[in-house]
Amino acid sequence: MAAYVFQDWQKVAIIDEFTSLDFLKKYLIKHNCTVQYIKEFKHGRNAMPTIDIEEDVYEALKGMAEPFIDTPSTVLRRLLKLGKYNTGDGSNIAAPAKPASRVTLPEPETRTRHFVERVLTTEFGRDLQRRGRFTYMFENKNDLVYFQNFNSSAYDVAWYRITPAAREELQKTTRDAYLCLTVPVEQEYYLIPFTDVAQRVKQTGWQRPELEINLDRVKSTWLQLKWDVSQYKKHLSMS
């Protein structure tokens, strides 16, 4: 499950799972939110309810979001046709419309599942089973693999998020654990041993329980960790 809460700066970063905190600040300012209004979040004013959602719902929301602009709330607001949100200080936050240039593939979830299955078969064989409540976590007696998927070719930066629960599963296992970041539409993926991820997280001093990933696909760089991950990049032909 993922919790979205407006209370303090740390939790503002959590609700804005699709972007970094800096982008959230810029977004609020861009939409005429004053500095005073931004500070009001820190002191708990205008707090919003907390909701829990399943992993597959989160993946669906992420697929409908505009990177660096949308939050889970603005995606839902757009789907529900609720219009702008009045902040209470005279300013409004709009639910951004998806750009006309965005590429929407037919049946993206089917394409994603097919690609994940091919990666699993290619890298680990056919004996893996889905683990627990995680839609894209798989295991056998030797390996534990967690997939995050970004199925769009419209952007050079793909974005993913590893929830605290998924991160804990990968960290505590005694088997070989892997994080697999995929871009199915480009037939590419990054298969990263989670021990390498943990080491890099420690080196950079990342403190948040979730792992936020903005992946520059052109430079093969995990931007938050300033990490060149080109050595883990692979291609898989689906023809």
DOZAMI-478688 format. One record per residue: residue number from 1; residue in one letter; x, y, z of N, C-alpha, C in turn. Coordinates in nm, 4 decimals. Layout:
% residues N
SITE    n  res       n_u       n_v       n_w      ca_u      ca_v      ca_w       c_u       c_v       c_w
SITE  NUM    a         X         Y         Z         X         Y         Z         X         Y         Z
...
END
This chain:
% residues 239
SITE    n  res       n_u       n_v       n_w      ca_u      ca_v      ca_w       c_u       c_v       c_w
SITE    1    m    0.0831   -0.1196    0.0000    0.0000    0.0000    0.0000    0.0873    0.1256    0.0000
SITE    2    a    0.0309    0.2357   -0.0499    0.1025    0.3629   -0.0498    0.0155    0.4677    0.0178
SITE    3    a    0.0728    0.5443    0.1102   -0.0025    0.6471    0.1813    0.0345    0.7839    0.1276
SITE    4    y   -0.0665    0.8685    0.1075   -0.0418    1.0029    0.0571   -0.0911    1.1029    0.1612
SITE    5    v   -0.0006    1.1855    0.2130   -0.0364    1.2744    0.3228    0.0239    1.4126    0.2995
SITE    6    f   -0.0560    1.5197    0.3174   -0.0041    1.6551    0.3232    0.0061    1.6948    0.4701
SITE    7    q    0.1289    1.6963    0.5286    0.1436    1.7445    0.6652    0.2733    1.8224    0.6846
SITE    8    d    0.3841    1.7630    0.6458    0.5096    1.8341    0.6598    0.5901    1.8135    0.5319
SITE    9    w    0.7070    1.8765    0.5241    0.7810    1.8701    0.3976    0.8190    1.7284    0.3599
SITE   10    q    0.8537    1.6454    0.4578    0.8919    1.5082    0.4263    0.7752    1.4331    0.3653
SITE   11    k    0.6545    1.4507    0.4210    0.5387    1.3783    0.3716    0.4811    1.4406    0.2454
SITE   12    v    0.5054    1.5708    0.2236    0.4704    1.6285    0.0950    0.5474    1.5570   -0.0153
SITE   13    a    0.6748    1.5243    0.0126    0.7540    1.4499   -0.0855    0.6944    1.3121   -0.1114
SITE   14    i    0.6324    1.2535   -0.0095    0.5724    1.1212   -0.0259    0.4465    1.1279   -0.1097
SITE   15    i    0.3620    1.2269   -0.0864    0.2401    1.2331   -0.1673    0.2734    1.2623   -0.3123
SITE   16    d    0.3797    1.3408   -0.3332    0.4157    1.3740   -0.4695    0.5080    1.2670   -0.5232
SITE   17    e    0.4592    1.1431   -0.5324    0.5435    1.0305   -0.5679    0.5936    1.0371   -0.7113
SITE   18    f    0.5245    1.1126   -0.7955    0.5616    1.1155   -0.9360    0.6746    1.2143   -0.9643
SITE   19    t    0.7112    1.2989   -0.8663    0.8150    1.3989   -0.8878    0.9032    1.4088   -0.7650
SITE   20    s    1.0059    1.4925   -0.7759    1.0870    1.5224   -0.6583    1.0250    1.6395   -0.5837
SITE   21    l    1.0721    1.6642   -0.4618    1.0191    1.7745   -0.3820    1.0462    1.9087   -0.4486
SITE   22    d    1.1624    1.9235   -0.5113    1.1932    2.0495   -0.5784    1.0932    2.0789   -0.6890
SITE   23    f    1.0558    1.9747   -0.7640    0.9575    1.9946   -0.8698    0.8218    2.0321   -0.8107
SITE   24    l    0.7868    1.9767   -0.6944    0.6608    2.0115   -0.6298    0.6596    2.1586   -0.5921
SITE   25    k    0.7696    2.2075   -0.5352    0.7781    2.3486   -0.4988    0.7578    2.4367   -0.6228
SITE   26    k    0.8281    2.4008   -0.7316    0.8169    2.4793   -0.8549    0.6748    2.4752   -0.9097
SITE   27    y    0.6119    2.3565   -0.8972    0.4758    2.3420   -0.9487    0.3786    2.4316   -0.8729
SITE   28    l    0.3888    2.4340   -0.7397    0.3004    2.5168   -0.6585    0.3195    2.6652   -0.6904
SITE   29    i    0.4451    2.7062   -0.7056    0.4735    2.8459   -0.7390    0.4205    2.8803   -0.8771
SITE   30    k    0.4401    2.7875   -0.9725    0.3932    2.8090   -1.1101    0.2435    2.8331   -1.1136
SITE   31    h    0.1703    2.7663   -1.0250    0.0250    2.7780   -1.0229   -0.0226    2.8801   -0.9193
SITE   32    n    0.0608    2.9827   -0.8998    0.0241    3.0997   -0.8197    0.0029    3.0702   -0.6712
SITE   33    c    0.0654    2.9645   -0.6193    0.0633    2.9412   -0.4751    0.1745    3.0251   -0.4123
SITE   34    t    0.1414    3.1021   -0.3133    0.2412    3.1892   -0.2522    0.3336    3.1093   -0.1621
SITE   35    v    0.4460    3.1722   -0.1261    0.5390    3.1081   -0.0332    0.4694    3.0821    0.0994
SITE   36    q    0.3823    3.1732    0.1394    0.3077    3.1534    0.2634    0.2235    3.0267    0.2556
SITE   37    y    0.1601    3.0042    0.1416    0.0763    2.8846    0.1244    0.1602    2.7583    0.1315
SITE   38    i    0.2777    2.7591    0.0693    0.3654    2.6431    0.0747    0.4062    2.6146    0.2190
SITE   39    k    0.4361    2.7176    0.2954    0.4749    2.6982    0.4341    0.3590    2.6443    0.5175
SITE   40    e    0.2363    2.6754    0.4772    0.1212    2.6265    0.5518    0.1140    2.4740    0.5492
SITE   41    f    0.1601    2.4120    0.4413    0.1671    2.2667    0.4370    0.2560    2.2157    0.5507
SITE   42    k    0.3682    2.2837    0.5724    0.4641    2.2400    0.6736    0.4022    2.2382    0.8130
SITE   43    h    0.3112    2.3324    0.8388    0.2512    2.3417    0.9713    0.1203    2.2648    0.9811
SITE   44    g    0.0864    2.1873    0.8778   -0.0283    2.0995    0.8857   -0.1595    2.1627    0.8435
SITE   45    r   -0.1582    2.2870    0.7972   -0.2817    2.3495    0.7527   -0.3178    2.2978    0.6143
SITE   46    n   -0.4488    2.3013    0.5828   -0.4979    2.2474    0.4551   -0.4606    2.1008    0.4390
SITE   47    a   -0.4501    2.0275    0.5488   -0.4133    1.8863    0.5415   -0.5192    1.8074    0.4668
SITE   48    m   -0.4768    1.7065    0.3931   -0.5671    1.6239    0.3144   -0.5772    1.4843    0.3741
SITE   49    p   -0.6855    1.4144    0.3453   -0.7024    1.2791    0.4003   -0.5967    1.1834    0.3481
SITE   50    t   -0.5739    1.0783    0.4244   -0.4833    0.9714    0.3848   -0.5622    0.8594    0.3185
SITE   51    i   -0.5088    0.8047    0.2082   -0.5733    0.6911    0.1437   -0.4703    0.5811    0.1222
SITE   52    d   -0.5173    0.4556    0.1205   -0.4339    0.3411    0.0877   -0.4793    0.2849   -0.0458
SITE   53    i   -0.3850    0.2498   -0.1324   -0.4196    0.1894   -0.2597   -0.3300    0.0691   -0.2858
SITE   54    e   -0.3793   -0.0250   -0.3645   -0.3020   -0.1428   -0.3996   -0.1951   -0.1056   -0.5021
SITE   55    e   -0.0965   -0.1961   -0.5168    0.0146   -0.1713   -0.6088   -0.0342   -0.1542   -0.7527
SITE   56    d   -0.1323   -0.2358   -0.7973   -0.1760   -0.2274   -0.9357   -0.2513   -0.0973   -0.9620
SITE   57    v   -0.3239   -0.0472   -0.8601   -0.3911    0.0825   -0.8749   -0.2879    0.1934   -0.8870
SITE   58    y   -0.1844    0.1854   -0.8039   -0.0769    0.2848   -0.8113   -0.0111    0.2847   -0.9493
SITE   59    e    0.0155    0.1642   -1.0038    0.0766    0.1541   -1.1360   -0.0132    0.2171   -1.2421
SITE   60    a   -0.1451    0.1953   -1.2311   -0.2383    0.2526   -1.3277   -0.2393    0.4049   -1.3198
SITE   61    l   -0.2391    0.4595   -1.1972   -0.2338    0.6045   -1.1811   -0.1059    0.6620   -1.2398
SITE   62    k    0.0047    0.5938   -1.2144    0.1336    0.6410   -1.2649    0.1348    0.6453   -1.4162
SITE   63    g    0.0691    0.5467   -1.4791    0.0633    0.5427   -1.6246   -0.0183    0.6551   -1.6850
SITE   64    m   -0.1066    0.7169   -1.6056   -0.1904    0.8267   -1.6536   -0.1338    0.9628   -1.6187
SITE   65    a   -0.0209    0.9658   -1.5495    0.0327    1.0915   -1.4978    0.1320    1.1549   -1.5933
SITE   66    e    0.1414    1.2873   -1.5824    0.2404    1.3649   -1.6560    0.3610    1.3873   -1.5661
SITE   67    p    0.4784    1.3303   -1.5983    0.5954    1.3461   -1.5113    0.6279    1.4917   -1.4835
SITE   68    f    0.6699    1.5185   -1.3573    0.7110    1.6509   -1.3110    0.5939    1.7478   -1.2956
SITE   69    i    0.4714    1.7055   -1.3251    0.3553    1.7930   -1.3133    0.2495    1.7306   -1.2241
SITE   70    d    0.2082    1.6093   -1.2568    0.0987    1.5459   -1.1852    0.1384    1.4933   -1.0484
SITE   71    t    0.0401    1.4880   -0.9604    0.0447    1.4129   -0.8367   -0.0688    1.3114   -0.8428
SITE   72    p   -0.0730    1.2137   -0.7523   -0.1878    1.1226   -0.7520   -0.3202    1.1968   -0.7447
SITE   73    s   -0.3232    1.3066   -0.6675   -0.4465    1.3819   -0.6516   -0.4915    1.4465   -0.7823
SITE   74    t   -0.3966    1.5062   -0.8582   -0.4368    1.5718   -0.9823   -0.4796    1.4714   -1.0884
SITE   75    v   -0.4191    1.3515   -1.0877   -0.4644    1.2477   -1.1807   -0.6084    1.2092   -1.1492
SITE   76    l   -0.6379    1.1835   -1.0214   -0.7743    1.1474   -0.9817   -0.8719    1.2621   -1.0084
SITE   77    r   -0.8278    1.3834   -0.9818   -0.9143    1.4998   -1.0073   -0.9499    1.5098   -1.1548
SITE   78    r   -0.8539    1.4818   -1.2423   -0.8812    1.4864   -1.3854   -0.9757    1.3747   -1.4273
SITE   79    l   -0.9536    1.2545   -1.3748   -1.0404    1.1418   -1.4091   -1.1830    1.1640   -1.3611
SITE   80    l   -1.1974    1.2266   -1.2458   -1.3298    1.2513   -1.1884   -1.3934    1.3802   -1.2394
SITE   81    k   -1.3181    1.4537   -1.3235   -1.3675    1.5779   -1.3848   -1.4109    1.6787   -1.2784
SITE   82    l   -1.3251    1.6963   -1.1766   -1.3573    1.7854   -1.0658   -1.3079    1.9278   -1.0875
SITE   83    g   -1.2275    1.9498   -1.1897   -1.1776    2.0841   -1.2146   -1.0690    2.1254   -1.1183
SITE   84    k   -1.0593    2.2557   -1.0922   -0.9514    2.3085   -1.0106   -0.9805    2.2913   -0.8621
SITE   85    y   -0.8708    2.2838   -0.7838   -0.8812    2.2740   -0.6380   -0.8541    2.4106   -0.5772
SITE   86    n   -0.9508    2.4630   -0.4994   -0.9344    2.5912   -0.4323   -0.8548    2.5708   -0.3044
SITE   87    t   -0.7406    2.6355   -0.2938   -0.6504    2.6137   -0.1807   -0.6959    2.6848   -0.0543
SITE   88    g   -0.7893    2.7787   -0.0678   -0.8349    2.8508    0.0502   -0.7664    2.9844    0.0682
SITE   89    d   -0.6635    3.0136   -0.0132   -0.5962    3.1428   -0.0018   -0.6140    3.2251   -0.1284
SITE   90    g   -0.7147    3.1903   -0.2078   -0.7416    3.2648   -0.3300   -0.6756    3.2091   -0.4524
SITE   91    s   -0.5913    3.1072   -0.4386   -0.5249    3.0469   -0.5542   -0.5858    2.9113   -0.5827
SITE   92    n   -0.5604    2.8625   -0.7027   -0.6143    2.7342   -0.7451   -0.5044    2.6469   -0.8009
SITE   93    i   -0.5180    2.5165   -0.7818   -0.4292    2.4198   -0.8456   -0.5122    2.3428   -0.9455
SITE   94    a   -0.4754    2.3515   -1.0704   -0.5517    2.2840   -1.1741   -0.5122    2.1387   -1.1834
SITE   95    a   -0.6025    2.0583   -1.2394   -0.5681    1.9217   -1.2760   -0.5157    1.9261   -1.4177
SITE   96    p   -0.3830    1.9159   -1.4398   -0.3245    1.9381   -1.5719   -0.3781    1.8388   -1.6738
SITE   97    a   -0.4045    1.8892   -1.7912   -0.4471    1.8013   -1.9001   -0.3267    1.7311   -1.9591
SITE   98    k   -0.3443    1.6078   -2.0030   -0.2336    1.5354   -2.0652   -0.1996    1.6008   -2.1983
SITE   99    p   -0.0719    1.6176   -2.2311   -0.0341    1.6823   -2.3560   -0.0710    1.5977   -2.4764
SITE  100    a   -0.1009    1.6676   -2.5852   -0.1399    1.5956   -2.7062   -0.0275    1.5098   -2.7602
SITE  101    s    0.0986    1.5473   -2.7279    0.2125    1.4744   -2.7822    0.2414    1.3448   -2.7083
SITE  102    r    0.1726    1.3230   -2.5958    0.2022    1.2031   -2.5186    0.1599    1.0785   -2.5951
SITE  103    v    0.2453    0.9784   -2.5937    0.2179    0.8545   -2.6643    0.1363    0.7625   -2.5752
SITE  104    t    0.0210    0.7163   -2.6238   -0.0616    0.6217   -2.5515   -0.0703    0.4929   -2.6316
SITE  105    l   -0.0168    0.3874   -2.5769   -0.0167    0.2594   -2.6463   -0.1456    0.1837   -2.6205
SITE  106    p   -0.1947    0.1088   -2.7172   -0.3102    0.0246   -2.6924   -0.2752   -0.0858   -2.5940
SITE  107    e   -0.3639   -0.1071   -2.4975   -0.3480   -0.2123   -2.3986   -0.2083   -0.2107   -2.3344
SITE  108    p   -0.1684   -0.0985   -2.2727   -0.0332   -0.0886   -2.2172   -0.0046   -0.1898   -2.1082
SITE  109    e   -0.1061   -0.2236   -2.0258   -0.0821   -0.3178   -1.9179   -0.0512   -0.4568   -1.9722
SITE  110    t   -0.1210   -0.4949   -2.0813   -0.0934   -0.6240   -2.1439    0.0478   -0.6276   -2.1992
SITE  111    r    0.0903   -0.5201   -2.2638    0.2251   -0.5110   -2.3178    0.3285   -0.5205   -2.2054
SITE  112    t    0.3014   -0.4514   -2.0965    0.3941   -0.4535   -1.9839    0.4071   -0.5945   -1.9269
SITE  113    r    0.2954   -0.6600   -1.9028    0.2991   -0.7953   -1.8469    0.3739   -0.8910   -1.9392
SITE  114    h    0.3502   -0.8792   -2.0689    0.4179   -0.9658   -2.1642    0.5685   -0.9446   -2.1595
SITE  115    f    0.6098   -0.8176   -2.1539    0.7527   -0.7868   -2.1485    0.8151   -0.8401   -2.0195
SITE  116    v    0.7467   -0.8204   -1.9070    0.7970   -0.8708   -1.7791    0.8140   -1.0222   -1.7847
SITE  117    e    0.7161   -1.0908   -1.8405    0.7244   -1.2370   -1.8515    0.8441   -1.2798   -1.9355
SITE  118    r    0.8710   -1.2062   -2.0436    0.9848   -1.2400   -2.1293    1.1172   -1.2163   -2.0569
SITE  119    v    1.1255   -1.1071   -1.9812    1.2478   -1.0802   -1.9046    1.2703   -1.1897   -1.8012
SITE  120    l    1.1652   -1.2281   -1.7306    1.1766   -1.3342   -1.6304    1.2267   -1.4636   -1.6928
SITE  121    t    1.1670   -1.5011   -1.8051    1.2064   -1.6257   -1.8720    1.3509   -1.6196   -1.9191
SITE  122    t    1.3891   -1.5052   -1.9758    1.5244   -1.4887   -2.0290    1.6299   -1.4900   -1.9189
SITE  123    e    1.6021   -1.4230   -1.8086    1.7023   -1.4051   -1.7033    1.6999   -1.5148   -1.5964
SITE  124    f    1.5811   -1.5698   -1.5704    1.5687   -1.6583   -1.4546    1.5020   -1.7925   -1.4840
SITE  125    g    1.4553   -1.8130   -1.6050    1.3844   -1.9371   -1.6341    1.2356   -1.9245   -1.6078
SITE  126    r    1.1673   -2.0381   -1.5985    1.0214   -2.0366   -1.5918    0.9642   -2.0742   -1.4560
SITE  127    d    1.0444   -2.0889   -1.3551    0.9948   -2.1418   -1.2279    0.9670   -2.0345   -1.1231
SITE  128    l    0.9537   -1.9081   -1.1633    0.9252   -1.8025   -1.0662    0.7751   -1.7855   -1.0468
SITE  129    q    0.7372   -1.7535   -0.9235    0.5986   -1.7285   -0.8879    0.5844   -1.5884   -0.8301
SITE  130    r    0.4655   -1.5319   -0.8472    0.4395   -1.4002   -0.7895    0.4464   -1.4085   -0.6374
SITE  131    r    0.5054   -1.3048   -0.5753    0.5216   -1.3036   -0.4300    0.4162   -1.2153   -0.3653
SITE  132    g    0.3355   -1.2749   -0.2788    0.2423   -1.2008   -0.1937    0.1561   -1.1015   -0.2671
SITE  133    r    0.1447   -0.9817   -0.2088    0.0548   -0.8805   -0.2610    0.1184   -0.7902   -0.3658
SITE  134    f    0.2435   -0.8156   -0.3981    0.3133   -0.7303   -0.4946    0.2844   -0.7779   -0.6366
SITE  135    t    0.2267   -0.6914   -0.7179    0.1886   -0.7289   -0.8537    0.3079   -0.7718   -0.9367
SITE  136    y    0.4215   -0.7048   -0.9204    0.5377   -0.7325   -1.0045    0.6594   -0.7772   -0.9238
SITE  137    m    0.6375   -0.8524   -0.8183    0.7487   -0.9144   -0.7469    0.7371   -1.0658   -0.7630
SITE  138    f    0.8495   -1.1295   -0.8002    0.8493   -1.2724   -0.8307    0.9648   -1.3406   -0.7576
SITE  139    e    0.9470   -1.4715   -0.7309    1.0476   -1.5426   -0.6531    1.0570   -1.6881   -0.6961
SITE  140    n    1.1746   -1.7441   -0.6747    1.1955   -1.8883   -0.6744    1.2879   -1.9191   -0.5566
SITE  141    k    1.3413   -2.0386   -0.5489    1.4212   -2.0743   -0.4320    1.5530   -1.9988   -0.4247
SITE  142    n    1.5968   -1.9421   -0.5372    1.7263   -1.8735   -0.5398    1.7169   -1.7223   -0.5550
SITE  143    d    1.6085   -1.6722   -0.6150    1.6039   -1.5329   -0.6559    1.4741   -1.4640   -0.6137
SITE  144    l    1.4840   -1.3326   -0.5950    1.3691   -1.2462   -0.5706    1.3853   -1.1257   -0.6626
SITE  145    v    1.2851   -1.1005   -0.7463    1.2948   -0.9958   -0.8478    1.1751   -0.9020   -0.8362
SITE  146    y    1.2012   -0.7710   -0.8326    1.0929   -0.6722   -0.8257    1.1012   -0.5805   -0.9468
SITE  147    f    0.9915   -0.5749   -1.0227    0.9841   -0.4930   -1.1431    0.9128   -0.3616   -1.1147
SITE  148    q    0.9679   -0.2543   -1.1731    0.8976   -0.1280   -1.1867    0.8982   -0.0947   -1.3348
SITE  149    n    0.7829   -0.0498   -1.3866    0.7661   -0.0376   -1.5313    0.7203    0.1021   -1.5707
SITE  150    f    0.7813    0.1530   -1.6761    0.7435    0.2830   -1.7322    0.7227    0.2629   -1.8816
SITE  151    n    0.5978    0.2531   -1.9237    0.5693    0.2121   -2.0610    0.5329    0.3315   -2.1487
SITE  152    s    0.6303    0.4178   -2.1727    0.6102    0.5341   -2.2588    0.7421    0.5696   -2.3263
SITE  153    s    0.7321    0.6110   -2.4521    0.8510    0.6562   -2.5255    0.8519    0.8076   -2.5426
SITE  154    a    0.7588    0.8765   -2.4763    0.7429    1.0200   -2.4963    0.8439    1.1030   -2.4179
SITE  155    y    0.9114    1.0414   -2.3215    1.0010    1.1173   -2.2347    1.1370    1.0496   -2.2233
SITE  156    d    1.2405    1.1317   -2.2110    1.3748    1.0786   -2.1923    1.3993    1.0356   -2.0479
SITE  157    v    1.3175    1.0855   -1.9574    1.3308    1.0486   -1.8167    1.2144    0.9582   -1.7771
SITE  158    a    1.2464    0.8363   -1.7389    1.1455    0.7437   -1.6860    1.1441    0.7570   -1.5347
SITE  159    w    1.0295    0.7330   -1.4755    1.0227    0.7503   -1.3303    0.9531    0.6311   -1.2663
SITE  160    y    1.0055    0.5958   -1.1491    0.9612    0.4784   -1.0753    0.9636    0.5117   -0.9258
SITE  161    r    0.9012    0.4234   -0.8470    0.9070    0.4400   -0.7016    0.9023    0.3034   -0.6343
SITE  162    i    0.9956    0.2805   -0.5425    0.9989    0.1581   -0.4644    0.9407    0.1894   -0.3267
SITE  163    t    0.8273    0.1304   -0.2951    0.7626    0.1575   -0.1671    0.8467    0.1023   -0.0517
SITE  164    p    0.8268    0.1545    0.0687    0.9004    0.1010    0.1834    0.8798   -0.0491    0.2021
SITE  165    a    0.7574   -0.0976    0.1774    0.7297   -0.2411    0.1944    0.8076   -0.3249    0.0939
SITE  166    a    0.8102   -0.2817   -0.0312    0.8854   -0.3556   -0.1331    1.0352   -0.3499   -0.1052
SITE  167    r    1.0824   -0.2346   -0.0633    1.2250   -0.2203   -0.0309    1.2639   -0.3141    0.0828
SITE  168    e    1.1780   -0.3248    0.1834    1.2066   -0.4132    0.2964    1.2159   -0.5592    0.2520
SITE  169    e    1.1251   -0.6005    0.1627    1.1281   -0.7380    0.1120    1.2606   -0.7672    0.0424
SITE  170    l    1.3069   -0.6731   -0.0377    1.4315   -0.6919   -0.1118    1.5530   -0.6914   -0.0198
SITE  171    q    1.5456   -0.6137    0.0871    1.6598   -0.6017    0.1773    1.6730   -0.7207    0.2714
SITE  172    k    1.5613   -0.7751    0.3161    1.5677   -0.8766    0.4204    1.5847   -1.0182    0.3661
SITE  173    t    1.5635   -1.0411    0.2354    1.5732   -1.1758    0.1811    1.7160   -1.2281    0.1870
SITE  174    t    1.7291   -1.3593    0.2019    1.8611   -1.4236    0.1983    1.8945   -1.4727    0.0586
SITE  175    r    1.8000   -1.4573   -0.0339    1.8233   -1.4968   -0.1733    1.8863   -1.3817   -0.2505
SITE  176    d    1.9234   -1.4071   -0.3747    1.9728   -1.3001   -0.4608    1.8546   -1.2126   -0.5007
SITE  177    a    1.8616   -1.0848   -0.4678    1.7516   -0.9924   -0.4951    1.7905   -0.8954   -0.6061
SITE  178    y    1.6919   -0.8649   -0.6914    1.7158   -0.7771   -0.8051    1.6038   -0.6751   -0.8171
SITE  179    l    1.6419   -0.5534   -0.8575    1.5470   -0.4510   -0.8968    1.5541   -0.4411   -1.0489
SITE  180    c    1.4395   -0.4544   -1.1152    1.4364   -0.4488   -1.2615    1.3495   -0.3312   -1.3053
SITE  181    l    1.4104   -0.2312   -1.3662    1.3416   -0.1131   -1.4166    1.3222   -0.1293   -1.5662
SITE  182    t    1.1979   -0.1298   -1.6119    1.1721   -0.1583   -1.7525    1.1090   -0.0398   -1.8251
SITE  183    v    1.1336   -0.0344   -1.9554    1.0630    0.0533   -2.0485    1.0165   -0.0374   -2.1628
SITE  184    p    0.9042   -0.1071   -2.1462    0.8630   -0.2085   -2.2440    0.8510   -0.1569   -2.3859
SITE  185    v    0.8005   -0.0358   -2.4046    0.7812    0.0160   -2.5393    0.9136    0.0302   -2.6129
SITE  186    e    1.0230    0.0471   -2.5395    1.1557    0.0563   -2.5999    1.2313   -0.0762   -2.5922
SITE  187    q    1.1671   -0.1777   -2.5345    1.2269   -0.3118   -2.5214    1.3607   -0.3070   -2.4465
SITE  188    e    1.3637   -0.2250   -2.3417    1.4857   -0.2124   -2.2631    1.4548   -0.2265   -2.1148
SITE  189    y    1.5559   -0.2717   -2.0402    1.5403   -0.2861   -1.8964    1.6757   -0.2777   -1.8281
SITE  190    y    1.6708   -0.2454   -1.6994    1.7899   -0.2379   -1.6160    1.7728   -0.3401   -1.5049
SITE  191    l    1.8564   -0.4421   -1.5036    1.8497   -0.5464   -1.4021    1.9630   -0.5219   -1.3023
SITE  192    i    1.9277   -0.4697   -1.1846    2.0268   -0.4227   -1.0880    2.0233   -0.5096   -0.9626
SITE  193    p    2.1332   -0.5743   -0.9256    2.1367   -0.6458   -0.7973    2.1038   -0.5503   -0.6841
SITE  194    f    2.0150   -0.5909   -0.5950    1.9721   -0.4971   -0.4916    2.0834   -0.4677   -0.3912
SITE  195    t    2.1815   -0.5539   -0.3818    2.2967   -0.5221   -0.2971    2.3698   -0.3990   -0.3511
SITE  196    d    2.3748   -0.3841   -0.4830    2.4360   -0.2656   -0.5428    2.3533   -0.1407   -0.5129
SITE  197    v    2.2196   -0.1551   -0.5202    2.1321   -0.0436   -0.4878    2.1539   -0.0006   -0.3425
SITE  198    a    2.1548   -0.0966   -0.2507    2.1722   -0.0657   -0.1088    2.3054    0.0043   -0.0827
SITE  199    q    2.4084   -0.0403   -0.1522    2.5405    0.0208   -0.1336    2.5404    0.1658   -0.1824
SITE  200    r    2.4780    0.1892   -0.2975    2.4736    0.3250   -0.3511    2.3880    0.4168   -0.2637
SITE  201    v    2.2773    0.3649   -0.2140    2.1913    0.4421   -0.1245    2.2703    0.4853   -0.0009
SITE  202    k    2.3481    0.3947    0.0533    2.4292    0.4254    0.1714    2.5345    0.5306    0.1390
SITE  203    q    2.5986    0.5185    0.0233    2.7031    0.6133   -0.0155    2.6493    0.7548   -0.0321
SITE  204    t    2.5273    0.7664   -0.0852    2.4708    0.8986   -0.1133    2.3931    0.9558    0.0045
SITE  205    g    2.3688    0.8744    0.1067    2.2996    0.9251    0.2239    2.1499    0.9440    0.2065
SITE  206    w    2.0897    0.8689    0.1150    1.9447    0.8767    0.0953    1.8749    0.8334    0.2239
SITE  207    q    1.7832    0.9174    0.2752    1.7240    0.8948    0.4072    1.5788    0.8474    0.4034
SITE  208    r    1.5077    0.8724    0.2959    1.3652    0.8398    0.2937    1.3435    0.6893    0.2826
SITE  209    p    1.2374    0.6371    0.3415    1.2131    0.4917    0.3388    1.1776    0.4391    0.2008
SITE  210    e    1.1173    0.5229    0.1176    1.0896    0.4819   -0.0198    1.2058    0.5242   -0.1094
SITE  211    l    1.2207    0.4584   -0.2223    1.3232    0.4953   -0.3199    1.2550    0.5600   -0.4395
SITE  212    e    1.2883    0.6836   -0.4642    1.2350    0.7550   -0.5797    1.3371    0.7468   -0.6923
SITE  213    i    1.2899    0.7164   -0.8120    1.3816    0.6954   -0.9242    1.3362    0.7777   -1.0432
SITE  214    n    1.4139    0.8785   -1.0792    1.4013    0.9447   -1.2084    1.5207    0.8975   -1.2900
SITE  215    l    1.4946    0.8196   -1.3929    1.6003    0.7550   -1.4699    1.6180    0.8243   -1.6043
SITE  216    d    1.7308    0.8923   -1.6197    1.7653    0.9538   -1.7481    1.8054    0.8428   -1.8436
SITE  217    r    1.7171    0.8093   -1.9370    1.7416    0.6962   -2.0261    1.8506    0.7259   -2.1286
SITE  218    v    1.8712    0.8523   -2.1608    1.9751    0.8891   -2.2571    2.1136    0.8668   -2.1963
SITE  219    k    2.1299    0.9073   -2.0710    2.2586    0.8949   -2.0032    2.2661    0.7734   -1.9111
SITE  220    s    2.1558    0.6987   -1.9027    2.1484    0.5824   -1.8129    2.1921    0.6205   -1.6718
SITE  221    t    2.1281    0.7249   -1.6194    2.1641    0.7777   -1.4887    2.0431    0.7822   -1.3964
SITE  222    w    2.0569    0.7251   -1.2778    1.9576    0.7359   -1.1711    1.9826    0.8712   -1.1062
SITE  223    l    1.8962    0.9680   -1.1357    1.9251    1.1068   -1.1035    1.9333    1.1326   -0.9537
SITE  224    q    1.8420    1.0756   -0.8746    1.8443    1.1018   -0.7313    1.9744    1.0560   -0.6661
SITE  225    l    2.0285    0.9446   -0.7142    2.1507    0.8898   -0.6559    2.2758    0.9283   -0.7353
SITE  226    k    2.2569    1.0067   -0.8421    2.3689    1.0483   -0.9280    2.4527    0.9256   -0.9666
SITE  227    w    2.3852    0.8256   -1.0210    2.4437    0.6928   -1.0406    2.4335    0.6505   -1.1862
SITE  228    d    2.5458    0.6245   -1.2472    2.5510    0.5719   -1.3828    2.5177    0.4224   -1.3778
SITE  229    v    2.4033    0.3856   -1.4327    2.3592    0.2462   -1.4270    2.3654    0.1795   -1.5648
SITE  230    s    2.4487    0.2340   -1.6533    2.4577    0.1810   -1.7899    2.5039    0.0354   -1.7926
SITE  231    q    2.5826   -0.0062   -1.6939    2.6322   -0.1443   -1.6934    2.5197   -0.2458   -1.6737
SITE  232    y    2.4047   -0.2001   -1.6239    2.2935   -0.2913   -1.5973    2.1893   -0.2913   -1.7099
SITE  233    k    2.2091   -0.2074   -1.8091    2.1091   -0.1909   -1.9146    2.1125   -0.3060   -2.0148
SITE  234    k    1.9930   -0.3549   -2.0527    1.9825   -0.4626   -2.1482    1.8668   -0.4374   -2.2439
SITE  235    h    1.8730   -0.5037   -2.3582    1.7649   -0.4957   -2.4570    1.7099   -0.6352   -2.4820
SITE  236    l    1.5809   -0.6402   -2.5089    1.5141   -0.7675   -2.5332    1.4196   -0.7523   -2.6509
SITE  237    s    1.4489   -0.8190   -2.7587    1.3627   -0.8113   -2.8771    1.2350   -0.8883   -2.8549
SITE  238    m    1.1209   -0.8245   -2.8850    0.9909   -0.8892   -2.8676    0.9361   -0.9400   -3.0000
SITE  239    s    1.0148   -0.9295   -3.1066    0.9672   -0.9743   -3.2384    0.9721   -1.1256   -3.2507
END
